[in-house]
Structures are given as structure tokens and as C-alpha cells.
Amino acid sequence: MDWTAVWLTLRLAATTALILLLVGLPLAYWLATTRWRGRFIVEAIVALPIVLPPTVLGFYLLMALGPRGPVGRVVQALTGASLPFTFAAILLGSVLFNLPFAVRPFTSAFAAVDRRLVEASWCLGVSRLGTFRRVMLPLSWTGVLTGIVLSFAHTVGEFGVVLMLGGNRPGVTRTVSLVIYDEVQAMNYAAAHATSLALVGFAFLVLCITYALQRRVLPL
């Protein structure tokens, strides 16, 4: 087991989940409460990474972050550094790729909250932010936790986006999924099997946690 890659993968997954929590909560709240007819456009953009091949998303991000891309050009002018093949690049790709796995559970949880409770809080003079903090979040915590768990777990198993944006730099962008790929390429099937089995066990545990949380929201 490559523990350097394991630590890098866990750091990437934890940072991704934290960013998605901060970015995804307000976006999900807006999606759950807005009456704008064009909401479906935003929902489609959020869900796009689910149907796009990871290499497609990784390719366009690589073009945008590269020295000639619009984002990469600005970053290089400000910092003198290039984004591709760095931890920052795979983190950005991971956040965008995992956006639907956080926002969709968040949105479903917020939409399930009884609207009358929210309106009652407003009538009592509580601000929208206070209502969100005191009413929406406590009643939606299982859905929020589900989104965090799913985005964390999905990041652990990423391959295409990480490879496209980060290459395979040990200690910098080499995650556990890339370790498995390298071991198979080297025909070291025993090591690949051990690492793959660990990921299978991790994925099974995450799914058990996710379904257990969903049963608490919608008890049978």
C-alpha cells in the first residue's frame, strides 16, 4: 500500500467535501426555494458531470487552466506559476466533478422541509439567515451529511479528472486510483488487488452509511 498516495487521496477528498459544503449549501438552498422558471438550466449544469465522461471534463479544464487558457493566463500573470499538474488543479477538478453528488442531496433535503415551518419562523421576525441556521439545517442534516459522505467517497475513487489535470506525480497528484493503474501496468496484480479490495470495502461502507441515513429521512 502506497501510504503517501493514501494520505494525498484523503486530503483531496476532505478538502473537496469541505469546499462543496461551503459552496453547495447556498446553491442547494436557492434551488430548493426559488420559483424562477429557468431553474432547470442551473440544475442541468450542476448535474452535467454525472453524464459527462471524466476525461471530457478534465480536458476542458486542462485547456482553461493551461498557460494559454483564460484562467491559467490570469493565474500565471499574478503568481508566475502554472496550475496544471498541481494539487490545486486536481482539487478544482474534483470540486466541479463532484458538485452534483453534494448539491443534489442537499437540495432534496431542503425541499423536504415543511414550508410552513419556514414561514412561521419568518413571521416571528427571524431573518432568512437565522431561519436557515435554526430551522432548515437542523431538519435537513441527514441529507447534508449524505451529500458530504458521497462527495468524499466519490473523490477517493476519481481517476479520469485527476489523471488529465494532475498527471501522475508521486506525492503531488498521485492518488490511490492512479496507484492501482500503475500496478496493473507493471503487472503487479497482487498489489493492485490489495489496493482495489481496500477501495471496494471503503465504497461498501460508504453506501451502507448513505442508505442508513436515507432510511432515517424516509423510514419504511
C-alpha positions as CSV (number, residue, x, y, z in Angstrom):
1,M,0.0,0.0,0.0
2,D,1.3,3.4,-1.0
3,W,0.6,5.4,2.1
4,T,1.8,8.7,0.5
5,A,-0.9,8.2,-2.1
6,V,-3.5,7.3,0.5
7,W,-2.8,10.4,2.5
8,L,-2.9,12.6,-0.6
9,T,-6.2,11.0,-1.6
10,L,-7.8,11.6,1.8
11,R,-6.5,15.2,1.9
12,L,-8.0,15.7,-1.6
13,A,-11.3,14.1,-0.6
14,A,-11.6,16.0,2.7
15,T,-10.8,19.4,1.1
16,T,-13.2,18.7,-1.7
17,A,-16.0,17.8,0.7
18,L,-15.4,20.9,2.8
19,I,-15.4,23.3,-0.3
20,L,-18.6,21.6,-1.6
21,L,-20.2,22.1,1.8
22,L,-19.5,25.8,1.7
23,V,-20.4,26.3,-1.9
24,G,-23.2,23.7,-2.2
25,L,-25.3,24.7,0.7
26,P,-26.3,28.2,-0.6
27,L,-26.7,26.8,-4.1
28,A,-28.9,24.0,-3.0
29,Y,-31.0,26.3,-0.8
30,W,-31.6,28.5,-3.8
31,L,-32.5,25.6,-6.0
32,A,-34.9,24.3,-3.3
33,T,-36.7,27.6,-2.7
34,T,-36.5,29.6,-6.0
35,R,-39.6,30.0,-8.2
36,W,-37.6,31.0,-11.2
37,R,-38.8,29.2,-14.3
38,G,-35.2,28.8,-15.6
39,R,-34.1,26.9,-12.6
40,F,-33.9,23.7,-14.7
41,I,-31.0,25.2,-16.6
42,V,-28.9,25.6,-13.4
43,E,-30.0,22.0,-12.3
44,A,-28.8,20.7,-15.7
45,I,-25.4,22.5,-15.3
46,V,-25.0,21.1,-11.8
47,A,-25.9,17.6,-12.9
48,L,-23.7,17.7,-16.1
49,P,-20.7,15.9,-14.5
50,I,-22.8,12.8,-13.9
51,V,-23.3,12.2,-17.6
52,L,-20.0,13.6,-18.9
53,P,-17.0,11.3,-19.2
54,P,-14.4,12.4,-16.6
55,T,-11.8,12.8,-19.4
56,V,-14.0,15.3,-21.2
57,L,-14.4,17.5,-18.1
58,G,-10.7,17.1,-17.4
59,F,-9.7,18.0,-21.0
60,Y,-11.7,21.3,-21.0
61,L,-10.4,22.2,-17.5
62,L,-6.9,21.5,-18.7
63,M,-7.4,23.8,-21.6
64,A,-8.9,26.5,-19.3
65,L,-6.2,26.2,-16.7
66,G,-3.2,25.9,-19.1
67,P,-0.8,28.8,-19.9
68,R,-2.9,29.8,-22.9
69,G,-6.3,29.3,-21.2
70,P,-8.3,32.2,-19.8
71,V,-7.9,31.1,-16.2
72,G,-4.3,29.8,-16.5
73,R,-3.2,33.0,-18.2
74,V,-4.5,35.2,-15.3
75,V,-3.1,32.9,-12.6
76,Q,0.3,32.8,-14.3
77,A,0.4,36.6,-14.6
78,L,-0.5,37.0,-10.9
79,T,1.6,34.3,-9.4
80,G,4.1,33.2,-12.0
81,A,3.0,29.6,-11.5
82,S,1.2,27.2,-13.7
83,L,-1.9,25.4,-12.4
84,P,-1.9,22.1,-14.4
85,F,-0.2,19.1,-12.8
86,T,-0.5,20.6,-9.3
87,F,-2.7,19.7,-6.3
88,A,-4.7,22.9,-6.8
89,A,-5.6,21.8,-10.3
90,I,-6.9,18.3,-9.2
91,L,-8.7,20.0,-6.3
92,L,-10.6,22.3,-8.7
93,G,-11.4,19.5,-11.0
94,S,-12.5,17.4,-8.1
95,V,-14.9,20.1,-6.8
96,L,-16.5,20.6,-10.2
97,F,-16.7,16.9,-10.9
98,N,-18.3,16.1,-7.5
99,L,-20.7,19.1,-7.4
100,P,-23.8,17.1,-8.2
101,F,-23.0,14.5,-5.6
102,A,-23.3,17.2,-2.9
103,V,-25.8,19.6,-4.3
104,R,-28.5,17.1,-5.3
105,P,-28.8,15.5,-1.8
106,F,-28.6,19.0,-0.2
107,T,-31.4,20.2,-2.5
108,S,-33.7,17.2,-1.8
109,A,-33.2,17.6,1.9
110,F,-34.1,21.3,1.8
111,A,-37.1,20.8,-0.5
112,A,-38.5,18.2,2.0
113,V,-38.7,20.7,4.9
114,D,-42.2,21.8,5.6
115,R,-42.6,25.3,4.1
116,R,-45.0,26.2,6.9
117,L,-42.2,26.0,9.5
118,V,-40.0,28.3,7.4
119,E,-42.8,30.8,7.0
120,A,-43.6,30.6,10.7
121,S,-40.0,31.5,11.5
122,W,-40.2,34.5,9.2
123,C,-43.5,35.6,10.9
124,L,-41.7,35.5,14.3
125,G,-39.2,38.0,13.0
126,V,-36.3,35.6,12.4
127,S,-34.1,36.6,9.4
128,R,-33.6,34.4,6.4
129,L,-30.1,33.5,7.5
130,G,-31.4,32.8,11.1
131,T,-34.2,30.6,9.7
132,F,-31.7,28.7,7.5
133,R,-29.5,28.1,10.5
134,R,-32.2,27.3,13.1
135,V,-34.8,25.6,11.0
136,M,-33.6,24.4,7.6
137,L,-30.2,22.9,8.6
138,P,-31.4,21.0,11.7
139,L,-34.3,19.5,9.7
140,S,-32.0,18.7,6.8
141,W,-28.9,17.4,8.5
142,T,-29.2,13.8,7.3
143,G,-29.4,15.0,3.6
144,V,-26.5,17.3,4.1
145,L,-24.4,14.6,5.7
146,T,-25.3,12.3,2.9
147,G,-24.0,14.8,0.4
148,I,-20.8,15.2,2.3
149,V,-20.2,11.5,2.5
150,L,-21.0,10.9,-1.2
151,S,-18.7,13.7,-2.4
152,F,-15.9,12.5,-0.1
153,A,-16.2,8.9,-1.2
154,H,-16.6,9.7,-4.9
155,T,-13.4,11.8,-4.7
156,V,-11.5,8.9,-3.3
157,G,-12.2,6.8,-6.4
158,E,-11.6,9.5,-9.0
159,F,-9.3,8.6,-11.9
160,G,-10.0,10.4,-15.2
161,V,-10.2,14.0,-14.0
162,V,-7.1,13.5,-11.7
163,L,-5.1,12.0,-14.5
164,M,-6.0,14.7,-17.0
165,L,-5.3,17.6,-14.7
166,G,-2.6,16.3,-12.5
167,G,-0.7,13.6,-14.4
168,N,0.8,11.1,-12.1
169,R,3.3,12.9,-9.8
170,P,4.1,11.0,-6.7
171,G,3.4,13.0,-3.5
172,V,1.7,15.8,-5.6
173,T,-1.1,14.4,-7.7
174,R,-0.7,10.6,-7.5
175,T,-3.9,9.3,-5.8
176,V,-4.9,5.7,-4.9
177,S,-6.7,5.1,-8.2
178,L,-3.5,6.0,-10.1
179,V,-1.5,3.7,-7.9
180,I,-3.8,0.8,-9.0
181,Y,-3.4,1.8,-12.6
182,D,0.4,1.9,-12.3
183,E,0.4,-1.5,-10.6
184,V,-1.7,-3.1,-13.3
185,Q,0.6,-1.5,-16.0
186,A,3.6,-3.1,-14.2
187,M,1.7,-6.4,-14.0
188,N,1.9,-6.3,-10.2
189,Y,-1.5,-7.8,-9.8
190,A,-1.1,-8.7,-6.2
191,A,-0.5,-5.1,-5.1
192,A,-3.3,-3.9,-7.4
193,H,-5.7,-6.5,-5.9
194,A,-4.9,-5.4,-2.3
195,T,-5.4,-1.7,-3.0
196,S,-8.6,-2.4,-5.1
197,L,-10.0,-4.6,-2.4
198,A,-9.5,-1.8,0.2
199,L,-11.4,0.6,-2.1
200,V,-14.2,-1.9,-2.5
201,G,-14.5,-2.2,1.2
202,F,-14.5,1.5,1.6
203,A,-17.1,2.0,-1.1
204,F,-19.4,-0.6,0.5
205,L,-19.1,1.1,3.9
206,V,-19.9,4.5,2.4
207,L,-23.0,3.0,0.7
208,C,-24.2,1.4,3.9
209,I,-23.8,4.8,5.7
210,T,-25.7,6.6,2.9
211,Y,-28.6,4.2,2.8
212,A,-28.8,4.2,6.6
213,L,-29.1,8.0,6.5
214,Q,-31.8,7.9,3.8
215,R,-33.8,5.4,5.9
216,R,-33.8,7.9,8.7
217,V,-35.2,10.6,6.4
218,L,-37.7,8.3,4.8
219,P,-38.4,5.4,7.2
220,L,-40.0,2.3,5.7
